[in-house]
């Protein structure tokens, strides 16, 4: 049996495969990983086609070599990965300053992902880490998912750094490979393509527009249009039960071991010197741990 392998190149082929394996284990970037896999694959290819005059040997060489190159072309190999977006927030913002490229949010709970691109990744990530941005853009599935599951259940992956003019083209490439579930549109160059809004989504979009900032001139025009007799409620009594009642809440302070009741979320936020949106998001997420290890919020019926 071993007589078949009595060729001078045999030890060198084994050496190539071993060196390729060692380089692959120690590789830290895309280029070195690619070269390591190529080095290993050449040795396997040579072994498969050792008998050049054999049809079976030629077939084996093709089935060994071609799938490897297809894998290298199709595989998504990330540049950087942050397994816990909440814990790595400062690192994410620091390492992606003044960089453009393609990124992916991946839910560690259900495996769903979102792929996007930006000409300035740091600014884009600062938006994602802003709770008010998530609330304002609640019509986006990724924003709702980040609010629901929390940043600590998401992995942020940098798929590729590229020039700003290539961002949309490269984003489309990764869409075809990964088919991200949180992306609504079918084409990043045409964000509205393929969108069909359900009644629930339309309601969410309508609510999101309510917080939109208007110019002073627009506000004056709208105000004048509802003054005096122009107002449809002019000289009519206010309907019973009209308006949204304030939500009273209880706040338990672990440090002081005391509970305080507030008439509304806004009053509590002002008294505790925190943003109102933080308390609102606390009720949405319904976490088990106190906010910053100190405050536990509970609605009063």
Secondary structure by P-SEA (a helix, b strand, c coil): ccccccccaaaaaaaaaaaaaaaaaacccaaaaaaaaaaaaaaaaaaaacccccaaaaaaaaaacaaaaaaaacbbbbcccccccccaaaaaaaaaccccbbbbbbccccccccccccccaaaaaaaaacaaaaaaacccaaaaaaaacccccbbbbbcccccccaaaaaaaaaaaacccccccccccccccccccccaaaaaaaaaaaccccccaaaaaaaaaaacccccccccccccccccbbbbbbbbbbccccbbbbbccaaaaaaaacccaaaaaaaaaacccccccccbbbbbcc
